[in-house]
Amino acid sequence: MTALPLERTPVTRTHPAPPTSDVRRARIAVAALFLTNGALFANIIPRYPGIKIDLALDNAAYGLAIAAFPAGAIVAGLAAGAVIRRLGSGRAAVAGTVLTALGTVLIGFAPTLPLFVGALLVSGGMDAITDVAQNTHGLRVQRRFGRSIINSFHAIWSIGAVLGGGMAAGAIALGIPRAVHLSISAAIFSVAALIALRFCLPGKDEEAVLATDRSEQEAPTPLRRRLTPRLTMTVVALVVIAIAGTLVEDAGSTWGAVYLGTELGAPAAIAASGFVALVGAQFIGRLLGDRLVDRFGQRTVARAGGLIAALGMGAALIAPTVPGTIAGFAAAGFGVATLVPAAMHEADELPGLRAGTGVTVVSWLMRLGFLLSPPIVGSIADAVSLRAGLLVVPLAGLLAFLLAGVLSGAPRRSLPSNDTPPAAPVA
C-alpha cells in the first residue's frame, strides 16, 4: 500500500525575525532533554546480555521480557496528552525523565524475571511521556526558531545514546555492578534534566492537541469524523515509516550485543560496539539531516536512507563478520536517521487536524515497532537463528523506501516566528 501525499493549500510564508535569546536558550534546554533521554536508555542496553544470563532466559523469553518496555510505553502513551495539558510540555518532559531514571535503577536491582519486567514497564511508560513531551516542546521551539531544527534534537538524542552506551561499556569493563552503575547514571541525568527545565519556554503549549485554551475555544469535531480515507492512509504510512526507524533502533539495542557476542564470538566490550556504531552513525545522519532535507526534500532523503539501511545491513548478514556486522549496524543507523523526525514533522502538518494531533498519534503508534520486534526476532532466533531474525533491519529499510512517497518532496520553507502554524484545510 502506498499512500499519496495530501495536497495542501499553498501558504505564503515570510522570513521570521532572528530568534530571541529565550528561544535560543529553550533550544539548548530541549537538546539537553533529548540527550538525557538517549543516555538513560542506552545505559541499560549493554547490560542486557548479562541480565539474560543471570535470569537464565532463552531468546524467546528474553524477547518477551524486553517487550515490557514498549508495552509500558503504549499504555502510558495514552496519558501523555493529559500530563502535558496539566504540566506543560517542558515540565512533563522533565518529570518523565526523572521517573524514567528511577525505573532504570529498579532494573539494576531486579533479581527476578517478574521484577525485571515490572521495572521495564515503569521505565517504558515514563519514557513514552518524556518522548511525546520533549518532541512537543521541540516542535514549539522550532516554530519560534523559524526553520527546521527537529533533526538536530534527535541528533542530540543519538549523542546521548552513544554517551550512555559508552558509560555502560566502561562500567562493564571496570566490573562496576549493574545497580551501582545505573544508580549513578540516573542521578547524573536527572540533575541535568532539572537544570534544563529552567530554560524551557514558559506557559501552555498552544499547539498541543490537548492544550486547554485551544480545546475550549475551538470545540473541534471528534478525530474519527475528521479522518477521511485518504488522510487515514497517510497517517498509516507515516506510522509505518516511523516504525521502520524504531525497528532498526530496537534491533541494535536489543539484539546487537547478543548477536555479536553469542553468534559471532565477540568479547562483551566489543559486542556493545554494534549498538554504539548504530547510534553514532544515526547521530551523523541526523546532524546532516536538516541541511539535506532543506536541499533535497524529505522524500528523497528517506528513500536514499532506506536503501542505505537495506543494503548495508543486508550485506553484513550475507557475509557475517564482527567488523562487517558493526559496519552494517552503522549503515542501518545512518540510513534511518531522519525517519522518525520526518514522520513526526509531516504528521504535525497534516491538514484538517488540530496542531499536535498527528504527532501524538504517530508517536504512540510507532511504539508498536518496539513492542512487536523483540518477541518476533526472538522467536525467529529460536526457530532458525538470530541472524535470520535480524533480517527485520533490511526489511525496515525497504519499507521506508517504498512508503517515502507520503513525505514532502519539496524543500522546507521557513515558518513565521510564532507558535501556531498557518492553518491549511483538507484538499
N, C-alpha and C positions, 0 to 999 in steps of 0.2 A: 504494500500500500504506500503510495506516495501522495502526501498532502501538498496541495499547491499553496504558495504564499497568498495571504489575503491581500486584496487591493486596499490601499489606504488613500484617503483624500489628501492631495498634496497640501502641505502646510509650509508657509513662508516662515523661515526661522532666522532670526537675527543673531549676530555675533554677540555673546554676552560680555559684560564688563569683567575685568580680571577678578578672580575670586578674592574675597576679603580674607583677612588674617584668621578670623574664627573658622572660616570654611577650610582653609589650609590646615589649621590645627585639627579640625574634625577629620580630615583625610588621614592624617597621621594616626589619630586615635582609632579609626576604623581599621587601618593597616595593622595596628598593634593587636586588635581583637582577632583579626584573621590569623595573625602569627601565633597567638596563644592557642587558638582553636586547632591549628595544624600540629603544633608541638605537643599538646596534651595527648592527642590521638596517636601520634607517631611514637611516643614514648612506650606505648603498650605493644606495638606491632612486633618488635624483635623479641619480646618476651613470650609470644605465643608458642613457639616450639617447645620452650621449657615447660610452660603450663600444660601443653598437650602431653608431654612425657610424664610430668608429675601426677596428672589426673588419669593416666593410662587410657587415653582416648584413641579410637581408630579414626580414620579420615572422615567417615560419615558422621560419627558422634561429634567430632571436633567441628565440622562444618555447621551442624545444627546448633552447637553451643555458641559459635561466633555469630550466628544469625540472630541471637538475642539482642545484639547491639542495634541493628537496623529495625528489629521488631519493636524495641522500646522507642525508637525514633518515630516510627509510623504512628504508634499510639499517641505519643506526646505531641507529635506534629499538629494534630487537630487542635491542641490548646495554644499553639504559638500565637495565633491572632489575638486571642483574649489576653494573653500575657503582654503582648506589645501594646494593645489598647490601654491596658491599665498602667503599665510602667513606662511606655515609650520604648522605641527600638534600641536605643543606646543602653538604657538600664536593663532591659530584658536580655540583651546580649551578654552583659557583664554578669548578671545573676546566673544565666545559663552556664557561663564559663566556670564560675566558682563551683556550682553544683556538679558540673561535669568533672572538674578536678577532684571533688570528693568521691565521685564514682570510681575514678581511676585508682584512688587509694584503696577503696574496697576491693578492687580487682587484685591489687598487690597482696592483700591479706587473705583472700579467699582460699580456704584449704580444701574445699569440696566442690564438686561439679554444680550442685544447686546454688551455692553461694556465688560461684563464678558467674553463672548465668544471671543471677539476680543483680550482681554488680554491673554486668554488661547492659542489662535492661535499663538500670538507672542512668548509666553513662550515656547510652544511646538516646534516651528520652530528653535529657538535658542538652545534649549536643544538637538535637533537632531544633529546640527552641533557640539556641545560640545561632545556628545556621540561618534560620529564617530572619531573625532579628538583625544579625550583622549584615546580611545582604540587603534587607530593607533599608537600614541606615546607610549602607554604602551607595545604594541607588539614589537615596535622597541627597547625599553629598555630591554624587555625580551630576545630578541636575543643577545643583548650585555651582558646580565647577564649570559646567558648560561644554564638556567634551567627555569622550569615553575614558573612564579610568577603572571600570569594573574588573577588567582582566588583571590590572596591576594589583588589586586587592587579592585576587585568587593566586597571583604570583607570590605574594607575601605569605599566603597560606602554605604554599609549597616550600618557602624558606623555613617556615615553622616546622613543617614535616621533616625536612632534612635535618634541622636542628634537633628535633625530638628524636629522630632515628639515630642520629649521631650520639646523642646523650645516652640512649639506651644501649647502643653498641659498646660505648665506653664503659658503662656500668657493668655490662656482662663481662667485658674483658678484665675489669678490676675485681670481679667477684662480689659486687655490691648486691645484697639481697633485693628481691623484687619490691618488697614492702617499703624498704628504706628508699630505694631509687624513686619509686612512684610517689612517695610522700614528698620528697624534695622537689620533684617536678611540679606537683600540684601546688605547693606553696609558692614557688617562683612565678608561675604563670597566673595564679590567682591575683597576686600582688600587681603584676603587670597590667592585668585587665582592670583592676580597681583604679589604678593611676590613669589609664586611658579614658575612663568614664568622665573625668573632669573636663575633657576637651571634646566630647561628643556634642552634636548640635542639640540645643535645648528644645523643649516644647513637644507638642503632639506631632505624630507623623501623618501629615495631611494626605500623603499619597498612599498610606497603608490601607489594605482592604477593609479593616475593621476599625479604622480611626473614628472616634466617637463623633467629632464635629461633622465630618462628611456624611456619615451614616444618617445622622439626624436631619441634615439639610436636604439630601438628595432622595432618601427613601426609595432606592432603586428596586426594580423587579428582581425576583429570585434568579440566582445564577442559572438554574436549569432552563429558564424561559429565555435567556439571552444566548444560549449555546445553539447556534444554527448548525446543521450538519457539516458545513464547510469549516466553521470555526472549531467544531469538535475534532475534526480530522487534523486540523493544525495543532491543537493542543496535544493530541495524542502523539503526533510526530515529534513535537518539542520534548515531550516526556521521554520518548524512546531515545532521542538524541542525548538527553541528559543521562538516561540510564546507561547508554553506551559508555559515557565518560566514567560513571561510577563503577561499572563492571570492571573496567581496566584498573581503576584505583583499588578496588577490592581484591582483584587477582594478585596485585603486587603486595598489598598489605596482609592479606590472609594466607596466601599460598606461596608468595615469593621465597621467603626464608625456608619454608618447609620443603619446597621443590628443590631448591639449590642444596639444602643440607642432606635430605634423605635420598633423592634420586640421582643427584649429581655429585654427592660426597663432599661438598664444600664445608670448611670449618664454620662454626657458628658466627664468628665475626665477619667472615666473607659472605655467608648466606644472607646476612642482613643487608648486604650491598644491593641486592636486587630491588628492594623497596626504595632504598635511598637513591639509586640510579633513576628509578621511575619518577619520584617526586622532584629530583634535581632537574631532570630534563623537562618535566612538566613546568617547573619554575621558569626555565629559559623560554619555553613556548609561550607562557603567559606574560613574561616580561616583554616579549616581542609582539604579543597578541594585539594590543590596542593599535599599534602602528600598522600592522599587517591588515587588520580589519578596516581601518580608516582608508587604506590604499586600495585593497582588492575586494572588500566586501566580505561579510561573514560567511556567505555560502561557499565561496572559493576556498577560503581558509579552512573551513570544516571539511570539505571534500579532500583537499590535499592532506590534511591531518589524518583523516580516516584511512587513506591509502598508506601513509607512513606507518601507522599503527599496525595495520593488517599485514603489510609486507615485512616489517621489522620483526614483529613477534612470530609471524608465520615462519620466517627463515630460521629463527632461533629454535623453534620447536621441531623443524625438519632435521636440523643438524645440531643436537643439543651438546653444548659445552658450557662450562661455568662462565668464561668471558663472553661467549656469544649470547648466553641467556641474560646476563646482566645488560649487555648492549640491547638485546631485544626488549627488555623492560624499559630501558631508556627511550628507545624509539616509540614504544607504545605511550609512554608518558608525554613525550613531546607531541605526538600526533593528536592526542585527545585534550591537550592543554586548554583549548578555548571552548570546548563543547558545552560544559556546564554554564560558564558565564554567558555564552551565546544563547542558550536556551532560556536562561533567566531574563536576559535583556530583551529578547524577542517576545517572551511571554508578557513582560511588563508593558509592552507597547501594543498588545493585541487590541484592535478596535472594538468598541462596544462593551468593554469590561471596565469596571472601576479600577483605578490605578492600584496596583498591588495584588489584585486577584490572581492574575496569571502567574506571578512569582510564587504565591502561596501554593497554588495547585501543582505547579511543576516541581517545586522544592519538596513538597510532600510525597508526590507520586514517584519521583526519581529514586526515593529510598527503597522502592521495591527491588531495584538492582542490588543494593546491599543485602536485602533480606533474602532474595532468591539465589544469589550467586554462591554463597558458601555451601549450602546443602547440595545444590546441583553439582558443583565442582567436586565436592567430597564424595558424592555417590558415584560419579563417573570415575573418580580416582580409585575407589574400592573395586568397582566392576572392571575397569580397564587399566588405567594408570593416571597419575596426576598430570603427566604430560598431555594426555588426551583431554583431561578436564580443562587445561589451560587454553584449549582452542577457543574458549569464550572470548579471549583477548582479540585475536584477528577477526573473529565474527563481529565483535562490537565495532571494530574499525570499518568493516564493510557496511554495517547498518548505518553508521554515521555518514558514510559516503553516499549511500542510496537515498537517505532522507534529508540531506542537506539542502535540497531544493526549497524546503519550507522557510529557510532563513533568508534574510535580506541579501540581495545581490549587489546592492549599491553601497558605496562608502558611506559611513555615518556622517551626519551633519550635526553641527552644534545645536544645543538646546538653549533656550533662554535661561537666565541665571536665577529663576525662581524654582520652588519645589515642585510645582504642578506642571506636568507635560501638557502640550496642546491636545484638546480633545479631537478624536477622529472617529466618525461613525462607521458602522459596518457597511461594506460596499454591497 
